[in-house]
Amino acid sequence: MMVLTDLNRKERARVKDFSSVNELVHCRLIHLGLKEDAEVCIKQKLPFGGPCLIETCGQCMSIRLNDAKKIRIEKI
């Protein structure tokens, strides 16, 4: 299975699991609208290990690279 950082810009995928993310971050992502089976799109990846800008449910959010590597996805 792929992780969020495997996607290129403007590619879409469905979130399959993000339970391995830190508990506090997991809770915040849920409050921001990220949930299992939600569609996500990579808007931008910043260089040198910077955060990823993603869009889900019509909302953009930025996540740390380490957290994005723990979000399992399935390409659409």
DRENMIKE-49919 format. One record per residue: residue number from 0; residue in three letters; z, x, y of N, C-alpha, C, O, CB in turn. Coordinates in pm, whole numbers, plus 32768, in hexadecimal, padded with zeros to 4 digits. Glycine has a CB too. Example, Ala and Ser with C-alpha at 12.3 -4.5 7.8 and 13.67 -1.06 7.14 Angstrom:
2
resi/resn/nz/nx/ny/caz/cax/cay/cz/cx/cy/oz/ox/oy/cbz/cbx/cby
0/ALA/830C/8527/7DC7/830C/84CE/7E3E/830C/8528/7EB6/834E/8590/7EB4/8389/846B/7E41
1/SER/82C4/8505/7F1F/82CA/8557/7F96/8313/850A/8003/8324/853D/8072/823C/8580/7FC4
END
This chain:
76
resi/resn/nz/nx/ny/caz/cax/cay/cz/cx/cy/oz/ox/oy/cbz/cbx/cby
0/MET/8000/8054/7F8A/8000/8000/8000/8000/8059/807D/8038/80C6/807C/807A/7FA0/8000
1/MET/7FC2/8029/80E4/7FB6/8075/8161/8030/805F/81BB/807D/8001/81A8/7F36/804E/81AC
2/VAL/803F/80B8/821C/80A5/80A7/8283/805F/8094/830A/7FE8/80B0/8316/8107/8122/8286
3/LEU/80A8/8067/836B/806F/8046/83EE/8026/80BB/842E/7FC1/80A6/8472/80DC/8015/844A
4/THR/8056/8133/841C/8017/81A7/845C/7F90/81CA/841D/7F46/821B/8455/8074/821F/8453
5/ASP/7F6F/8190/83AA/7EED/81A9/836A/7E7B/8160/83AF/7E06/8183/839B/7EF3/8180/82D8
6/LEU/7E9A/80FC/8400/7E33/80B0/8445/7DFA/80FF/84BB/7E3F/814F/84F9/7E6B/802A/8476
7/ASN/7D7C/80E6/84D7/7D3D/811E/854F/7D44/80B6/85BD/7D69/8043/85A6/7CAB/8148/8532
8/ARG/7D20/80DF/8636/7D22/8081/86A7/7CCB/8007/868A/7C5F/8012/864F/7CF2/80C7/8727
9/LYS/7CFC/7F94/86B4/7CB8/7F12/86AB/7CA9/7EDF/861C/7C66/7E7A/8607/7C31/7F1C/86E9
10/GLU/7CE4/7F21/85BA/7CE3/7EED/8531/7D55/7E8A/8521/7DBF/7E98/855E/7CEE/7F5F/84C9
11/ARG/7D3E/7E26/84CE/7DA2/7DBE/84B8/7DD8/7DC6/8429/7D93/7DF0/83CC/7D66/7D31/84D3
12/ALA/7E54/7D9B/841C/7E94/7D9B/8398/7F04/7D34/8396/7F2B/7CFF/83FE/7ECB/7E28/8375
13/ARG/7F35/7D17/831F/7FA8/7CBD/830F/8021/7D0F/82E4/8017/7D69/8290/7F89/7C4D/82A6
14/VAL/8092/7CF0/8320/810F/7D34/82FE/813F/7D00/8277/8148/7C87/8263/817D/7D1D/836E
15/LYS/815C/7D5B/821C/818D/7D34/8198/8222/7D4E/8188/8267/7CFF/8148/8141/7D7F/812C
16/ASP/8254/7DBB/81C1/82E2/7DDB/81B3/830C/7E3E/821E/82C8/7EA2/8237/8300/7E14/8126
17/PHE/837B/7E23/825D/83B3/7E84/82BB/844A/7E8A/82AF/8491/7EA4/8310/838B/7E60/834B
18/SER/847A/7E72/8237/850B/7E72/821E/8546/7EFF/821B/85BF/7F0F/8226/8529/7E2D/819B
19/SER/84F2/7F66/820C/8526/7FEF/8208/853D/802A/8293/856E/809A/82A1/84C6/8049/81BA
20/VAL/8518/7FDE/82FB/8531/8009/8385/85C7/7FFA/83A0/860A/7FA5/8367/84DC/7FB4/83EB
21/ASN/85FA/804E/83F8/8687/8047/8421/86AE/7FB6/843E/865F/7F6A/8477/869F/80A0/849F
22/GLU/8727/7F90/8416/8754/7F05/8421/874D/7ECF/84B0/8721/7E5D/84C5/87E2/7EFA/83EF
23/LEU/8776/7F1D/8511/8771/7EF2/859D/86E1/7EE0/85CC/86C1/7E7E/860F/87BA/7F58/85F6
24/VAL/868B/7F3E/85AA/85FD/7F35/85D0/85BD/7EBD/858A/856D/7E75/85C6/85B1/7FB9/85AB
25/HIS/85E0/7EA7/850B/85AC/7E36/84BE/85CD/7DB2/8505/8577/7D5C/8513/85E7/7E36/842F
26/CYS/8647/7DA5/8530/8674/7D2C/8577/8628/7D1B/85FB/85FF/7CAC/861C/870C/7D33/8592
27/ARG/8616/7D86/8645/85CE/7D7F/86C4/853C/7D59/86B0/8505/7D0B/86FD/85D8/7E05/870F
28/LEU/84FD/7D91/8649/8472/7D70/862C/8462/7CDC/860A/8402/7C9C/8634/843C/7DC6/85B9
29/ILE/84C0/7CA6/85C0/84BD/7C18/859F/84C9/7BC4/861E/8481/7B62/862E/852E/7BF4/853D
30/HIS/8523/7BEB/8677/8534/7BA2/86F5/84B8/7BAA/874D/849F/7B50/879C/85AD/7BD8/8741
31/LEU/846B/7C15/873F/83F0/7C25/878E/8378/7BDF/874E/830B/7BDD/8788/83D1/7CB9/87A1
32/GLY/838B/7BA7/86D6/8321/7B5A/8698/82E0/7B99/861F/8287/7B5E/85E3/82B9/7B3E/86FA
33/LEU/830A/7C10/85F9/82D1/7C50/8583/8316/7C17/8508/8391/7C18/8500/82DF/7CEB/8589
34/LYS/82C9/7BE7/84A8/8301/7BB2/842D/829F/7BCA/83BC/822C/7BF0/83D4/8323/7B1B/843B
35/GLU/82CB/7BB5/8343/8272/7BC8/82D1/81FF/7B64/82D8/8212/7AF1/82FF/82BF/7BBA/824B
36/ASP/8189/7B91/82B1/810C/7B46/82B5/80D7/7B2F/8343/8076/7AE7/8355/811E/7AC2/8271
37/ALA/8117/7B6C/83A8/80E3/7B64/8430/806D/7BC4/843D/806B/7C2E/83FF/8152/7B87/8498
38/GLU/800C/7B9E/848D/7F97/7BF3/84A4/7FB7/7C55/8513/7FEA/7C2E/857C/7F1A/7B9D/84C7
39/VAL/7F98/7CD4/84FD/7FAF/7D3B/8562/7F2D/7D84/857E/7ED4/7D8B/852A/801D/7D9E/8535
40/CYS/7F24/7DBA/85F6/7EAF/7E07/861F/7EE1/7E81/866C/7F36/7E75/86C5/7E4C/7DB1/8676
41/ILE/7EAC/7EF5/8648/7ECF/7F70/8690/7E7F/7F73/8712/7E04/7F71/870F/7EB3/7FF0/8639
42/LYS/7EC4/7F77/8782/7E82/7F7F/8803/7E6E/800F/8830/7E07/8032/8869/7ED2/7F32/886C
43/GLN/7ED3/8062/8815/7ECB/80ED/8840/7F2D/8141/87F1/7F9B/8114/87D1/7EE6/80FA/88D8
44/LYS/7F04/81BC/87D2/7F5C/821F/8795/7F67/8293/87F6/7F02/82CF/881B/7F27/824E/8708
45/LEU/7FDE/82B1/881F/7FF0/831F/887E/7FF4/83A4/8832/8026/83A9/87C1/8071/830B/88D1
46/PRO/7FC3/840E/886E/7FBC/8490/8829/8045/84D2/881A/80A8/84A7/8854/7F5F/84ED/8875
47/PHE/8047/853C/87CC/80BB/8593/87B9/8136/8548/8783/81A7/8564/87AB/80DF/85D5/883C
48/GLY/811D/84EA/8728/818D/84A2/86EA/81CC/8439/8742/823E/8410/872B/81F5/8503/86C1
49/GLY/8182/840B/87A6/81B5/83A4/8801/81B0/831A/87C0/8182/830D/874E/8166/83A2/8882
50/PRO/81DE/82B5/8805/81E4/822E/87CC/815B/81EE/87BB/80F8/821C/87F3/823A/81D6/8823
51/CYS/8159/8182/876D/80E1/8132/8758/80F0/80B0/87A5/815C/8074/87A5/80C8/8117/86BF
52/LEU/8087/8085/87E5/8086/8005/8829/8041/7FA1/87CC/7FCD/7FB3/87A9/803F/800D/88B4
53/ILE/808A/7F38/87A5/8051/7ED5/874B/8056/7E4B/878C/80A4/7E32/87E8/809C/7ED4/86C5
54/GLU/8001/7DF2/875A/8002/7D68/8787/801B/7D0E/8710/7FDC/7D1E/86A8/7F7D/7D44/87CE
55/THR/8076/7CB1/8720/8092/7C4E/86BA/80BB/7BCC/86FD/8108/7BCE/875D/80FF/7C7F/8657
56/CYS/808A/7B5E/86CD/80AB/7AD9/8703/8091/7AD2/879A/80DC/7A8F/87E1/813D/7AB6/86E6
57/GLY/8029/7B14/87CA/8007/7B11/8858/8060/7B65/88B0/8059/7B5B/892B/800A/7A86/8887
58/GLN/80B3/7BB8/8874/8110/7C0B/88C1/80FB/7C9D/889D/80EB/7CBF/8827/81A3/7BE1/88A6
59/CYS/80FA/7CF4/8900/80ED/7D83/88E9/8178/7DC3/88E7/81CF/7D9F/8936/8094/7DC5/8955
60/MET/8189/7E22/888D/8207/7E6D/8888/81EA/7EFB/885C/8185/7F17/881D/826C/7E29/8828
61/SER/8243/7F52/887F/8235/7FDE/885D/82A1/8002/87F8/8316/7FDF/8809/823F/8038/88DC
62/ILE/8279/8048/878E/82DA/8071/8728/82CF/8107/8712/8263/8141/871A/82C4/8024/86A2
63/ARG/8341/8144/86F7/8343/81D3/86DA/82F0/81F0/865D/82E6/819D/8603/83D4/8205/86C6
64/LEU/82B5/8263/865A/8261/828C/85EA/82AF/828A/8567/827A/825C/8501/8227/8318/8603
65/ASN/832A/82B9/8567/837A/82BB/84EC/8393/822F/84B7/8393/821A/843D/8400/8300/8506
66/ASP/83A7/81CE/8510/83BB/8143/84E5/8338/8106/84B5/8337/80BA/8455/83F5/80EF/8558
67/ALA/82C9/8127/84F7/8247/80F2/84CF/821F/8123/8444/81D8/80DE/83FC/81DC/811B/8536
68/LYS/824C/819A/841F/822D/81D0/839A/8277/8186/832B/8256/8196/82B6/8251/8264/8395
69/LYS/82DA/8135/834E/8328/80EC/82EB/82FD/805A/82DD/8333/8010/828A/83BB/80F1/830F
70/ILE/829B/8031/832E/826A/7FA6/8328/81F0/7FA2/82CC/8188/7FDA/82EC/8246/7F70/83B7
71/ARG/8200/7F5D/825B/8193/7F53/81FA/8135/7EDF/8221/8161/7E73/8247/81CC/7F3E/816B
72/ILE/80B4/7EFA/8215/804F/7E97/823F/7FE3/7E88/81D5/7FDB/7ED6/8176/8010/7EBF/82C5
73/GLU/7F92/7E23/81E8/7F1C/7E0D/8196/7EA9/7DEF/81F4/7EB1/7D92/8244/7F31/7D99/812D
74/LYS/7E3E/7E3D/81EB/7DCA/7E2B/8244/7D8A/7DA3/822E/7D84/7D70/81BE/7D62/7E99/822D
75/ILE/7D5A/7D69/829B/7D15/7CE6/8292/7C82/7CFE/827C/7C35/7C9E/8272/7D2C/7C91/8313
END
